Amino acid sequence: MTEVIADLRQKHIEDLELQLAMLPPYRTAGGVKLSRHYGAFLRAGIAAGWFGESGTVEEVTTKAKGESKTTKRFLLNGDEVGDMLPEDVRLLGESVELAYENAVTVDPK
């Protein structure tokens, strides 16, 4: 399975935070993280470059009733996140979340 890049720097953290802020908000259900939580972290990680060349974002423009609409497709190894198995999204999203937490946590020693 694809992994998060090993050498995260401040730029990577800021890019992830920016990408998370641009995604629609999500909530937890009784303290349980919803699947959307992991999807958000995975999409943000892809957009922030945390998966290197394995992750890409495509902009797709469609026309309907004379109006153009541009949407983003978040791909990991060519697979769109929305089409992936939920357990894969959870594992990959958790890996981004854990890498983020490890990177920003200061050792109290």
Rosetta silent file (secondary structure, phi, psi, omega in degrees, C-alpha in Angstrom):
SEQUENCE: MTEVIADLRQKHIEDLELQLAMLPPYRTAGGVKLSRHYGAFLRAGIAAGWFGESGTVEEVTTKAKGESKTTKRFLLNGDEVGDMLPEDVRLLGESVELAYENAVTVDPK
SCORE:     score description
SCORE:     0.000 S_00000001
   1 L     0.000  145.840 -179.519    0.000    0.000    0.000 S_00000001
   2 L   -63.602  143.910 -178.634    1.179    3.516   -0.755 S_00000001
   3 L  -120.592  158.079  174.927    2.756    5.365    2.153 S_00000001
   4 L   -67.039  144.394  177.820    3.114    8.980    3.225 S_00000001
   5 L   -56.890  146.559 -171.541    6.507   10.487    2.383 S_00000001
   6 L   -81.154  -29.692 -171.080    8.955    9.922    5.220 S_00000001
   7 L  -105.511   70.738 -178.878   10.662   13.303    5.440 S_00000001
   8 L   -72.258  137.089  178.433    7.868   15.756    6.294 S_00000001
   9 L  -120.001  173.620 -179.684    8.891   19.401    6.586 S_00000001
  10 H   -55.170  -40.404  178.712    7.080   22.558    7.709 S_00000001
  11 H   -56.604  -43.061 -179.608    5.989   23.204    4.116 S_00000001
  12 H   -63.906  -40.629 -179.965    4.228   19.833    4.018 S_00000001
  13 H   -64.454  -47.599 -179.596    2.407   20.566    7.283 S_00000001
  14 H   -63.539  -40.054  178.196    1.272   23.998    6.108 S_00000001
  15 H   -62.487  -41.782  178.951    0.159   22.600    2.751 S_00000001
  16 H   -64.103  -45.712 -179.646   -1.907   19.898    4.486 S_00000001
  17 H   -60.985  -39.884  177.686   -3.526   22.407    6.834 S_00000001
  18 H   -63.912  -44.302 -179.704   -4.395   24.646    3.890 S_00000001
  19 H   -65.247  -40.025  177.637   -5.906   21.736    1.961 S_00000001
  20 H   -63.172  -39.478 -179.162   -7.946   20.614    4.992 S_00000001
  21 H   -66.514  -26.838 -178.123   -9.269   24.158    5.424 S_00000001
  22 H   -83.356  -14.655  179.288  -10.432   24.220    1.785 S_00000001
  23 L   -84.111  153.724  178.257  -12.496   21.023    2.118 S_00000001
  24 L   -59.701  148.261  179.777  -16.105   21.123    3.369 S_00000001
  25 L   -65.850  155.112  176.956  -16.447   20.712    7.139 S_00000001
  26 L  -136.740  161.654 -179.528  -17.267   17.345    8.619 S_00000001
  27 L  -124.877  169.505  172.757  -18.455   16.187   12.030 S_00000001
  28 E  -101.618  158.468  178.198  -18.065   13.134   14.192 S_00000001
  29 E  -108.438  101.760 -179.963  -20.971   10.920   15.194 S_00000001
  30 L    60.802   36.110  179.872  -20.911   10.485   18.947 S_00000001
  31 L    85.288   -7.487  178.890  -17.135   10.887   19.040 S_00000001
  32 E   -89.800  130.506  179.032  -16.636    8.327   16.256 S_00000001
  33 E   -71.666  127.692  178.525  -14.780    9.644   13.243 S_00000001
  34 L   -76.091  161.175  178.708  -16.911    9.355   10.145 S_00000001
  35 H   -56.155  -33.676  179.108  -15.552    7.970    6.896 S_00000001
  36 H   -60.066  -31.260  177.555  -15.561   11.526    5.560 S_00000001
  37 H   -59.083  -49.798 -178.444  -12.906   12.384    8.167 S_00000001
  38 H   -69.620  -36.664  176.098  -10.461    9.889    6.683 S_00000001
  39 H   -62.558  -39.495  179.083  -11.415   10.884    3.142 S_00000001
  40 H   -64.219  -45.238  178.799  -10.697   14.527    3.996 S_00000001
  41 H   -65.144  -39.005  179.304   -7.252   13.694    5.385 S_00000001
  42 H   -66.392  -47.379  179.385   -6.470   11.483    2.397 S_00000001
  43 H   -61.664  -42.954  179.029   -7.589   14.094   -0.151 S_00000001
  44 H   -64.253  -40.293  178.353   -5.684   16.840    1.675 S_00000001
  45 H   -63.099  -40.357  177.706   -2.586   14.635    1.847 S_00000001
  46 H   -63.710  -49.578 -177.457   -2.766   13.962   -1.888 S_00000001
  47 H   -64.168  -31.191 -179.409   -3.249   17.659   -2.710 S_00000001
  48 L   -85.209   -0.811  177.040   -0.392   18.649   -0.382 S_00000001
  49 L    84.196   16.713 -176.348    1.993   16.213   -2.061 S_00000001
  50 L   -71.705  -11.682  178.715    2.300   13.819    0.871 S_00000001
  51 L  -111.493   16.682  178.857    2.207   10.791   -1.441 S_00000001
  52 H    58.457 -140.683 -177.492    4.795   12.095   -3.876 S_00000001
  53 H   -74.838   -8.752  178.268    4.126   11.220   -7.488 S_00000001
  54 H   -71.623  -24.295 -177.980    1.614    8.525   -6.486 S_00000001
  55 E  -109.702  133.090  178.466   -0.955   11.203   -5.668 S_00000001
  56 E  -139.165  157.215  175.161   -2.380   13.655   -8.175 S_00000001
  57 E  -121.547  126.565  177.653   -5.254   16.102   -8.388 S_00000001
  58 E  -111.802  140.023  172.245   -7.108   16.554  -11.668 S_00000001
  59 E   -99.652  127.911 -178.716   -9.499   19.349  -12.459 S_00000001
  60 E  -118.224  125.424  178.445  -12.457   18.227  -14.532 S_00000001
  61 E  -107.059  128.167  178.095  -14.740   20.726  -16.221 S_00000001
  62 E  -121.159  153.503  177.566  -18.226   19.655  -17.231 S_00000001
  63 E  -118.228  132.483  175.946  -20.948   21.578  -19.007 S_00000001
  64 E  -144.828  129.867  178.827  -24.613   21.258  -18.189 S_00000001
  65 L    54.235   37.549  177.156  -27.404   23.570  -19.289 S_00000001
  66 L    78.845    0.952 -179.959  -24.840   25.971  -20.738 S_00000001
  67 E  -111.717  140.325  177.004  -22.926   26.335  -17.477 S_00000001
  68 E   -94.803  140.959  177.534  -19.433   25.054  -16.790 S_00000001
  69 E  -133.416  128.903  178.929  -18.575   23.421  -13.488 S_00000001
  70 E  -107.216  128.010  176.363  -15.061   22.504  -12.407 S_00000001
  71 E  -124.667  162.175  178.966  -14.509   19.757   -9.846 S_00000001
  72 E  -107.053  139.672  173.364  -11.384   18.132   -8.486 S_00000001
  73 E  -112.766  125.307  179.712  -10.578   14.436   -8.649 S_00000001
  74 E   -99.987  115.592 -174.276   -8.107   13.202   -6.046 S_00000001
  75 E  -114.456  139.724  173.752   -6.173   10.219   -7.387 S_00000001
  76 E  -128.584  117.071 -174.043   -3.804    7.838   -5.657 S_00000001
  77 L    53.583   36.626  178.005   -2.008    5.443   -7.986 S_00000001
  78 L    84.145   -7.038 -179.557   -4.628    6.357  -10.587 S_00000001
  79 E   -96.825  128.938  177.355   -7.591    5.455   -8.332 S_00000001
  80 E   -72.034  134.767 -176.124  -10.065    8.202   -7.423 S_00000001
  81 H   -53.728  -42.440 -179.043  -10.528    8.420   -3.645 S_00000001
  82 H   -63.774  -19.939  179.990  -14.319    8.268   -3.959 S_00000001
  83 H   -98.736   -1.266 -178.806  -14.065    4.957   -5.822 S_00000001
  84 L   -80.085  160.259  174.964  -11.687    3.303   -3.336 S_00000001
  85 L   -66.530  140.265 -178.515  -12.769    0.765   -0.739 S_00000001
  86 H   -55.575  -37.267 -178.913  -13.727    2.442    2.562 S_00000001
  87 H   -68.445  -31.617  176.219  -11.186    0.413    4.529 S_00000001
  88 H   -69.272  -41.625  177.788   -8.384    1.570    2.201 S_00000001
  89 H   -62.388  -41.629  179.674   -9.461    5.196    2.585 S_00000001
  90 H   -62.575  -48.148 -179.207   -9.525    4.751    6.350 S_00000001
  91 H   -61.745  -45.142 -179.263   -6.028    3.225    6.484 S_00000001
  92 H   -70.066  -41.400  176.976   -4.520    5.838    4.183 S_00000001
  93 H   -62.852  -41.143  176.324   -6.374    8.726    5.841 S_00000001
  94 H   -62.209  -37.204 -179.099   -5.232    7.498    9.254 S_00000001
  95 H   -65.996  -36.943  176.685   -1.645    7.359    8.004 S_00000001
  96 H   -67.566  -46.648 -179.170   -1.846   11.028    6.966 S_00000001
  97 H   -60.677  -44.544 -179.620   -3.478   12.016   10.252 S_00000001
  98 H   -65.947  -42.165  178.278   -0.896   10.102   12.318 S_00000001
  99 H   -62.490  -39.299  177.613    2.037   11.526   10.332 S_00000001
 100 H   -63.091  -50.137 -179.211    0.594   15.011   10.860 S_00000001
 101 H   -59.915  -43.231  178.432    0.153   14.474   14.605 S_00000001
 102 H   -63.497  -36.695 -177.414    3.672   13.073   14.950 S_00000001
 103 H   -71.799  -32.659 -175.856    5.139   15.977   13.007 S_00000001
 104 H   -99.460   -5.913  179.287    3.490   18.723   15.065 S_00000001
 105 L   -82.577  127.265  179.752    3.743   17.113   18.499 S_00000001
 106 L   -92.135  128.370  177.078    6.559   18.513   20.603 S_00000001
 107 L   -69.097  122.964 -175.919    8.383   16.049   22.825 S_00000001
 108 L   -69.576   -5.686 -178.231    8.111   17.428   26.382 S_00000001
 109 L   -79.435    0.000    0.000   11.612   16.197   27.272 S_00000001
